[in-house]
Amino acid sequence: MTLYFISGLGADRRIFEKLMLPSTHKIIFIDWIVPIKNETIENYALRLSVNINTSEPFSIIGLSFGGIVAIELSKILSPEKIILISSIPSHHDRPWYFNLLKILPIYKFIPKSFLEIKEPFVYKLMGVTNNEEQMLLHAMLVDTDINLFRWSVTSILNWEQTTVIKNLHHIHGSADQMFPIKYIKPHYTIKNGKHLMIYTNASEISSILTRILER
């Protein structure tokens, strides 16, 4: 089966580099594309869907914001499985305090230079635990397009999703500070897993992914 991976906001394919999956699966990383001004997440997912070969069995694995995009892709395509990691399956799982950014949308004015600052608060929010992880996250943030960043935050805040998604599997960390587990009911919980657990707990997540894909 072909596995399509979508990274989170401020991240790219490097975040998946520690995963170890059976060689029987073909792995393809879907890179972010530049959003059109005022583009809806539904239209963005439609444009992104051209990267997926639907003539063969496939599954989509989305991390954080990539999971939200994966949900929208599943409404367009027919994947064997949709797997969310450190993400949310509907807008009802979005923490209430995200709405504060609607009232005071400071993210719309964040300069590119902000993403290049080694900000301790950002590292804590993401669950960075050592220098290696800090260097990786910093490198990915530096490479993040600021317009994509702003559009993605807007899309998260405006996302309205209540559709029941078939073949959905959700892996979440018990210590995730971006999307606290108290608002979510995942199928699999990583004890003490934080938002960056795809990297920090790669072995445990690889094992769960393998079990899901073998079903």
BELJORA-V294907 format. One record per residue. N is the residue number from 1. SS is DSSP state (2 for helix, 1 for strand, 0 for the rest). PSI is psi in radians with two decimals (NA if undefined). OMEGA is omega in whole degrees, 0 to 359 (none if undefined). Layout:
# BELJORA-V294907
n: [N & N]
ss: [SS & SS]
psi: [PSI & PSI]
omega: [OMEGA & OMEGA]
This chain:
# BELJORA-V294907
n: [1 & 2 & 3 & 4 & 5 & 6 & 7 & 8 & 9 & 10 & 11 & 12 & 13 & 14 & 15 & 16 & 17 & 18 & 19 & 20 & 21 & 22 & 23 & 24 & 25 & 26 & 27 & 28 & 29 & 30 & 31 & 32 & 33 & 34 & 35 & 36 & 37 & 38 & 39 & 40 & 41 & 42 & 43 & 44 & 45 & 46 & 47 & 48 & 49 & 50 & 51 & 52 & 53 & 54 & 55 & 56 & 57 & 58 & 59 & 60 & 61 & 62 & 63 & 64 & 65 & 66 & 67 & 68 & 69 & 70 & 71 & 72 & 73 & 74 & 75 & 76 & 77 & 78 & 79 & 80 & 81 & 82 & 83 & 84 & 85 & 86 & 87 & 88 & 89 & 90 & 91 & 92 & 93 & 94 & 95 & 96 & 97 & 98 & 99 & 100 & 101 & 102 & 103 & 104 & 105 & 106 & 107 & 108 & 109 & 110 & 111 & 112 & 113 & 114 & 115 & 116 & 117 & 118 & 119 & 120 & 121 & 122 & 123 & 124 & 125 & 126 & 127 & 128 & 129 & 130 & 131 & 132 & 133 & 134 & 135 & 136 & 137 & 138 & 139 & 140 & 141 & 142 & 143 & 144 & 145 & 146 & 147 & 148 & 149 & 150 & 151 & 152 & 153 & 154 & 155 & 156 & 157 & 158 & 159 & 160 & 161 & 162 & 163 & 164 & 165 & 166 & 167 & 168 & 169 & 170 & 171 & 172 & 173 & 174 & 175 & 176 & 177 & 178 & 179 & 180 & 181 & 182 & 183 & 184 & 185 & 186 & 187 & 188 & 189 & 190 & 191 & 192 & 193 & 194 & 195 & 196 & 197 & 198 & 199 & 200 & 201 & 202 & 203 & 204 & 205 & 206 & 207 & 208 & 209 & 210 & 211 & 212 & 213 & 214 & 215]
ss: [0 & 1 & 1 & 1 & 1 & 1 & 0 & 0 & 0 & 0 & 0 & 0 & 2 & 2 & 2 & 2 & 0 & 0 & 0 & 0 & 0 & 0 & 0 & 0 & 0 & 1 & 1 & 1 & 1 & 1 & 0 & 0 & 0 & 0 & 0 & 0 & 0 & 0 & 0 & 0 & 2 & 2 & 2 & 2 & 2 & 2 & 2 & 2 & 2 & 2 & 2 & 0 & 0 & 0 & 0 & 0 & 0 & 1 & 1 & 1 & 1 & 1 & 1 & 0 & 2 & 2 & 2 & 2 & 2 & 2 & 2 & 2 & 2 & 2 & 2 & 2 & 0 & 0 & 0 & 0 & 0 & 1 & 1 & 1 & 1 & 0 & 0 & 0 & 0 & 0 & 2 & 2 & 2 & 0 & 0 & 2 & 2 & 2 & 2 & 2 & 2 & 2 & 2 & 0 & 0 & 2 & 2 & 2 & 2 & 0 & 0 & 2 & 2 & 2 & 2 & 0 & 0 & 0 & 0 & 2 & 2 & 2 & 2 & 2 & 2 & 2 & 0 & 0 & 0 & 0 & 2 & 2 & 2 & 2 & 2 & 2 & 2 & 2 & 2 & 2 & 2 & 2 & 0 & 0 & 0 & 2 & 2 & 2 & 2 & 2 & 2 & 2 & 2 & 2 & 2 & 2 & 2 & 2 & 0 & 0 & 0 & 0 & 0 & 0 & 0 & 0 & 0 & 1 & 1 & 1 & 1 & 1 & 1 & 0 & 0 & 0 & 0 & 0 & 0 & 0 & 2 & 2 & 2 & 0 & 0 & 0 & 0 & 1 & 1 & 1 & 0 & 0 & 0 & 0 & 0 & 0 & 2 & 2 & 2 & 2 & 0 & 2 & 2 & 2 & 2 & 2 & 2 & 2 & 2 & 2 & 2 & 2 & 2 & 2 & 0]
psi: [2.55 & 2.30 & 2.14 & 2.09 & 2.35 & 2.13 & 3.09 & 3.09 & 2.28 & 0.23 & 2.99 & -2.90 & -0.34 & -0.45 & -0.34 & 0.06 & -0.32 & -0.07 & 2.50 & 1.85 & 2.73 & 2.44 & -0.14 & -0.27 & 2.42 & 2.21 & 2.24 & 2.26 & 2.20 & 2.05 & 2.65 & 2.53 & 2.79 & 2.18 & 2.62 & 2.58 & 2.25 & 0.41 & 2.44 & 2.73 & -0.49 & -0.76 & -0.63 & -0.78 & -0.65 & -0.77 & -0.61 & -0.45 & -0.31 & -0.25 & -0.06 & 2.21 & 1.89 & 0.07 & -0.06 & 2.75 & 2.41 & 2.75 & 2.73 & 2.29 & 2.04 & 2.33 & 2.20 & -2.10 & -0.52 & -0.47 & -0.64 & -0.75 & -0.65 & -0.67 & -0.77 & -0.62 & -0.63 & -0.39 & -0.33 & -0.71 & -3.05 & 1.27 & 2.69 & -0.75 & 2.59 & 2.14 & 2.12 & 2.40 & 2.17 & 0.81 & -2.93 & 2.46 & -0.26 & 2.91 & -0.31 & -0.35 & -0.03 & 2.24 & 2.48 & -0.55 & -0.13 & -0.48 & -0.33 & -0.52 & -0.34 & -0.65 & -0.73 & 1.43 & 1.08 & -0.42 & -0.43 & -0.28 & 0.11 & 2.18 & 2.83 & -0.59 & -0.46 & -0.65 & -0.26 & -0.06 & 2.39 & 1.51 & 2.02 & -0.65 & -0.72 & -0.74 & -0.70 & -0.76 & -0.68 & -0.27 & 0.54 & 2.33 & -0.26 & 3.10 & -0.64 & -0.81 & -0.66 & -0.75 & -0.71 & -0.86 & -0.74 & -0.76 & -0.70 & -0.68 & -0.68 & -0.61 & -0.03 & 2.30 & 2.22 & -0.58 & -0.66 & -0.70 & -0.87 & -0.74 & -0.71 & -0.75 & -0.77 & -0.72 & -0.68 & -0.77 & -0.57 & -0.01 & 2.18 & 1.90 & 2.06 & -0.06 & 2.37 & 2.08 & 2.18 & 2.62 & 0.64 & 2.36 & 2.28 & 2.14 & 2.25 & 2.68 & 2.46 & -0.29 & 0.38 & 2.16 & -0.33 & -0.87 & 1.45 & 2.40 & -0.34 & -0.29 & -0.01 & 2.66 & 1.39 & 2.84 & -0.52 & 2.32 & 2.26 & 1.98 & 2.23 & 0.20 & 2.33 & -3.04 & -0.45 & 0.34 & -0.34 & -0.44 & -0.77 & -0.49 & 0.68 & -0.66 & -0.82 & -0.73 & -0.65 & -0.72 & -0.76 & -0.76 & -0.73 & -0.74 & -0.73 & -0.78 & -0.38 & -0.22 & NA]
omega: [177 & 180 & 179 & 181 & 176 & 183 & 180 & 178 & 181 & 180 & 176 & 186 & 179 & 182 & 182 & 192 & 181 & 178 & 178 & 182 & 181 & 182 & 179 & 180 & 174 & 184 & 178 & 178 & 178 & 180 & 177 & 175 & 182 & 179 & 174 & 181 & 180 & 180 & 175 & 179 & 177 & 180 & 178 & 179 & 178 & 179 & 180 & 185 & 180 & 179 & 184 & 179 & 183 & 181 & 179 & 180 & 181 & 174 & 180 & 179 & 184 & 180 & 176 & 179 & 176 & 176 & 177 & 177 & 178 & 177 & 180 & 177 & 182 & 177 & 181 & 184 & 180 & 180 & 176 & 180 & 171 & 182 & 178 & 176 & 180 & 185 & 178 & 181 & 178 & 182 & 177 & 181 & 179 & 180 & 184 & 184 & 173 & 181 & 178 & 179 & 174 & 180 & 180 & 187 & 182 & 181 & 181 & 183 & 178 & 179 & 178 & 182 & 179 & 181 & 182 & 179 & 176 & 187 & 181 & 180 & 180 & 180 & 179 & 180 & 182 & 179 & 177 & 184 & 181 & 184 & 180 & 180 & 179 & 180 & 180 & 181 & 179 & 181 & 180 & 178 & 178 & 182 & 182 & 177 & 185 & 178 & 175 & 179 & 182 & 180 & 182 & 178 & 177 & 181 & 177 & 183 & 184 & 184 & 176 & 186 & 178 & 182 & 175 & 184 & 179 & 176 & 180 & 176 & 187 & 178 & 184 & 180 & 182 & 182 & 179 & 180 & 178 & 177 & 184 & 186 & 180 & 178 & 192 & 175 & 182 & 176 & 181 & 180 & 176 & 182 & 181 & 179 & 179 & 187 & 181 & 187 & 176 & 179 & 185 & 181 & 187 & 182 & 180 & 180 & 177 & 179 & 179 & 179 & 180 & 180 & 180 & 184 & 181 & 181 & none]
